Each structure stands twice: as structure tokens, then as C-alpha cells.
Amino acid sequence: MEKDQVQAGMRVAIVGAGMAGASCARMLSEAGCQVTVFDKSRGVGGRMTTRRVDWTDAAGVTRQASFDHGAPCFEVSDPDFAAFLAVPHAQGQIAPWPPASGAVGLAAAAVQASDVPGSVAHRQWLATPDMPALCRSLLAGLTVHTRQTVQSLQRKAGGWCVTLAEGGSFSGFDAVLLAIPPQQAAALLEPQQPDWAQQAAALTMLPDWTLMAISGAAGTSTATAVAEAARAVPVALPDSGPLAMIVCNDSKPGRTSLAGLTHWVAHASTAWSQAHLEESAEQVQQQLLRALDDWLGASVRWQYATVHRWRYATLQTACVTEADATARHYWDRATRLGVCGDAWGGGGVQGAWLSARALCTALLADQ
Ligand SMILES: Cc1cc2nc3c(=O)[nH]c(=O)nc-3n(C[C@H](O)[C@H](O)[C@H](O)COP(=O)(O)OP(=O)(O)OC[C@H]3O[C@@H](n4cnc5c(N)ncnc54)[C@H](O)[C@@H]3O)c2cc1C
């Protein structure tokens, strides 16, 4: 995207600072646009996220822990996405994970060097030192307003106006891009583009109950056995029971680990998450800890545990029509309103990037 392709200083509001929004912001700012990004969360990254918690151990000492409780990693199969990742890879912002020998139940083809052209040949990657790092680097130096929920959009004589749930508004934008999950996008699109809103609402996102837990401390035979299991198997994909993926967070590159403690992130299967979606966090935590105990073959003395319910974690790819999959975005050149995100790009982090690129290409082609 050449700088002279774009109207000098075109002002673009981007709603969402996940992979799609951050990618739009970087691409458009490199093309000469003035971008302003809004995100309702405390930080950027969206579902590429890492939760930090303070917890108190048995001796009453306050400790800190972090868990990648959203996307554990992401798949790379598109040559252009692989080529884009070459720079973050060279700068140490992403790393291959899991290591080829460290996954149990993953098809070997999914974790070994593949036929993806370009320098990023490994199939699965994560951001380092935490999951939001890739989006943080894409957004570096740009105007980003976090903890700001966009409640409505109005098109006025002077351009688009973005109204915030927290109070106040920003106006004078030449274009607005929504880079948010379809259910949230549908609400903002309804008054502007009811057809798009209807299509977005029809895209199904699958839920994911996620357990974060700390085992330890070393010294007992159970704790030692559990720590050894974690070292031997950084990722497991059980094929039965409530859990679909068990990750030893400490096995990930760049993560801080605490001596004698093992940090786990365990994702319930889609079917289990759907069946238990409205249960209380306490009930779900109990059941998922028991499932993790069963998988470890030990009754672990858990030091800390919590759960997170993702109502809209990943795209149900079966709901995407062929037309959606090829278009990857919505763009209305008359009003300069656009939509992108994983749900339009085929799902996942790669889908979010592909969708963002398609939308930016459409916007810049209209200049
Ligand atoms: C548990 C889990 C496991 C996953 N596993 C994988 C995997 O293995 N591989 C893979 O590729 N992907 C995986 N994903 C999916 C991947 O994380 C997403 O596809 C990708 O990160 C989506 O990026 P996005 O920018 O489209 O949306 P998001 O990351 O959801 O970003 C949207 C942003 O918009 C903000 N927002 C929403 N509404 C508003 C509003 N009204 N105003 C302001 N801000 C708003 C949100 O706070 C969010 O930060 C997983 C996700 C989860 C949750």
C-alpha cells in the first residue's frame, strides 16, 4: 500500500484492538492515514490475551502469576500471513510452539516444518513474552484508547462520530472500521447496515470454558510427578472427558515460571462448554479441576484456580458460506464503513489478519 494511494491524512476510527484492529491500524497508518483505535478492554490483543493475577500461597505470601487463557497459539497456513510474520519473528515477538516433540495427540503434520512458503515454516506459533505482544507491537506509536466501549456510530455532515459507553464522543472521522466479533458488530451495525447486522448475527461463535490453575509446591511425590508430567507433555489433547486441551503455561517461550510451581491452562471441549455454559464459575471450576486431576492421575493440592467463560471464542467454520470466505470483509464505499475480524476471514488469528488486509485493501483502493 503506497502512501500516495491514500488521501493525505484520512482520519480512520478503528473499533477493536485485537489482531484484526491492530493489523488495520498498522497497515493504514503505513499508508498515510491518521488512525484512532478504541478498545473496551484494559489492554490490547483481544482474544490473544494473557491474564495476570495476584494470589496468596499457603504461607500467606502474595505471588503473581500469568496465564494465556485465550488463544494458546495460532496456526499459520497462508503464505502471505507467513510472509507478514517474518518481521515479528526476526524481532523475537513470536516463537514456534508447541515444539514438535512436545505435543501429545496433535497430528505430526500440524507441528512440524510444513510446506508453508516463506521464512515462517512452522505451523503453530505464539506471541512472546505474552499473547498481546504482537498486537502491542503493531499498535506501537499509534493513538489507542483502551477502556473505551464504542456504543454507537453516527454519520454527520462533518464525518463519522463515535459515541462511548463511558461518556463522551469522538467525531470527524472519514471512515469507521469495526474489528470486533460478529455479535458485538451486529449491535453497532443495526442502525447503519441492517443487512450486514443480520449476516453478522448469523455467524456462530463457539464457547470455551477455560481453567487456570497452579499446582505445587515441589517436595511431595505427587507434586514432583505432576511437575514431571508437565515438563514431558507441554500440550495434551485428551480425546474424551470434559477437557479438549491441557497446556503447561510454563513450557511456553518467554513466560515467567516460579520455582516449584506449575501453571496450567485447560480448555473444556466445545460440547462440554456448550452443555455447561450457564453453570456457575464455582461449579465449572470444580468439575474441570477434577478432570485435570483425572488426566494427571493424581489428586493434586491446587494452590490457585479460577475459570473464564468465553461465550464467543472461535468461529464455527461450518457456518461460513463460500461467498463470506472469499469476501473476508464488508466495505461500503459510499459511507466508508467497514467490518473485519476473524469471523469474516475464516477464523483464528490468521483469519483476523486476512480479513483486516482485505478491508484495508478495499479502503485504500477507493481513494
Ligand atoms: C479460548 C480460545 C482459544 C482459541 N484458540 C485459537 C487457536 O488455537 N488458534 C487460533 O488461530 N485462534 C484461536 N482463538 C481465536 C483467536 O484468538 C481469534 O480468532 C483472534 O484473536 C480474533 O481476533 P479479532 O481481532 O478478530 O477479534 P478479538 O481478538 O476478539 O478483538 C476484538 C476486540 O474488540 C474489542 N471490542 C469489542 N466490542 C467493542 C466495542 N463495542 N467497543 C470497543 N472495543 C470493543 C474487544 O475488547 C477486543 O479486544 C482462540 C480464542 C479463544 C478465546
The ligand as a MOL file (V3000), in Angstrom:
LIG
                    3D

  0  0  0     0  0            999 V3000
M  V30 BEGIN CTAB
M  V30 COUNTS 53 58 0 0 0
M  V30 BEGIN ATOM
M  V30 1 C -10.0820 -19.9510 24.3050 0
M  V30 2 C -9.6770 -19.5560 22.9170 0
M  V30 3 C -8.9030 -20.4110 22.1400 0
M  V30 4 C -8.5120 -20.0420 20.8510 0
M  V30 5 N -7.7010 -20.8670 20.1180 0
M  V30 6 C -7.2230 -20.4350 18.9290 0
M  V30 7 C -6.2580 -21.2040 18.2050 0
M  V30 8 O -5.8340 -22.2760 18.6260 0
M  V30 9 N -5.8180 -20.7150 17.0080 0
M  V30 10 C -6.2460 -19.5150 16.5070 0
M  V30 11 O -5.7870 -19.0870 15.4440 0
M  V30 12 N -7.1600 -18.7850 17.1700 0
M  V30 13 C -7.6550 -19.2150 18.3500 0
M  V30 14 N -8.5830 -18.4650 19.0250 0
M  V30 15 C -9.2430 -17.3520 18.3280 0
M  V30 16 C -8.3630 -16.1170 18.1650 0
M  V30 17 O -7.9660 -15.6680 19.4290 0
M  V30 18 C -9.2130 -15.0930 17.4540 0
M  V30 19 O -9.6600 -15.6480 16.2230 0
M  V30 20 C -8.4810 -13.7930 17.1140 0
M  V30 21 O -7.6530 -13.3900 18.1720 0
M  V30 22 C -9.5590 -12.7740 16.7980 0
M  V30 23 O -9.0170 -11.5110 16.5580 0
M  V30 24 P -10.0130 -10.3080 16.2330 0
M  V30 25 O -9.1810 -9.0750 16.1620 0
M  V30 26 O -10.8510 -10.6490 15.0630 0
M  V30 27 O -11.0220 -10.2330 17.4680 0
M  V30 28 P -10.7220 -10.0280 19.0170 0
M  V30 29 O -9.4170 -10.5910 19.3820 0
M  V30 30 O -11.9230 -10.5160 19.7370 0
M  V30 31 O -10.6160 -8.4470 19.1700 0
M  V30 32 C -11.7630 -7.6390 19.2310 0
M  V30 33 C -11.5230 -6.5160 20.2160 0
M  V30 34 O -12.6220 -5.6410 20.1370 0
M  V30 35 C -12.9190 -5.1500 21.4290 0
M  V30 36 N -14.3210 -4.7280 21.3840 0
M  V30 37 C -15.4360 -5.4890 21.1680 0
M  V30 38 N -16.5340 -4.7030 21.1500 0
M  V30 39 C -16.0920 -3.4370 21.3560 0
M  V30 40 C -16.7540 -2.1700 21.4410 0
M  V30 41 N -18.0810 -2.0430 21.2830 0
M  V30 42 N -16.0030 -1.0760 21.6690 0
M  V30 43 C -14.6530 -1.1730 21.8280 0
M  V30 44 N -13.9780 -2.3400 21.7440 0
M  V30 45 C -14.6890 -3.4460 21.5040 0
M  V30 46 C -12.6410 -6.3330 22.3490 0
M  V30 47 O -12.3380 -5.8820 23.6550 0
M  V30 48 C -11.4320 -6.9690 21.6680 0
M  V30 49 O -10.2130 -6.5160 22.2180 0
M  V30 50 C -8.9540 -18.7940 20.3200 0
M  V30 51 C -9.7060 -17.9340 21.1110 0
M  V30 52 C -10.0730 -18.3000 22.3860 0
M  V30 53 C -10.8740 -17.3360 23.2210 0
M  V30 END ATOM
M  V30 BEGIN BOND
M  V30 1 1 1 2
M  V30 2 1 2 3
M  V30 3 2 2 52
M  V30 4 2 3 4
M  V30 5 1 4 5
M  V30 6 1 4 50
M  V30 7 2 5 6
M  V30 8 1 6 7
M  V30 9 1 6 13
M  V30 10 2 7 8
M  V30 11 1 7 9
M  V30 12 1 9 10
M  V30 13 2 10 11
M  V30 14 1 10 12
M  V30 15 2 12 13
M  V30 16 1 13 14
M  V30 17 1 14 15
M  V30 18 1 14 50
M  V30 19 1 15 16
M  V30 20 1 16 17
M  V30 21 1 16 18
M  V30 22 1 18 19
M  V30 23 1 18 20
M  V30 24 1 20 21
M  V30 25 1 20 22
M  V30 26 1 22 23
M  V30 27 1 23 24
M  V30 28 2 24 25
M  V30 29 1 24 26
M  V30 30 1 24 27
M  V30 31 1 27 28
M  V30 32 2 28 29
M  V30 33 1 28 30
M  V30 34 1 28 31
M  V30 35 1 31 32
M  V30 36 1 32 33
M  V30 37 1 33 34
M  V30 38 1 33 48
M  V30 39 1 34 35
M  V30 40 1 35 36
M  V30 41 1 35 46
M  V30 42 1 36 37
M  V30 43 1 36 45
M  V30 44 2 37 38
M  V30 45 1 38 39
M  V30 46 1 39 40
M  V30 47 2 39 45
M  V30 48 1 40 41
M  V30 49 2 40 42
M  V30 50 1 42 43
M  V30 51 2 43 44
M  V30 52 1 44 45
M  V30 53 1 46 47
M  V30 54 1 46 48
M  V30 55 1 48 49
M  V30 56 2 50 51
M  V30 57 1 51 52
M  V30 58 1 52 53
M  V30 END BOND
M  V30 END CTAB
M  END
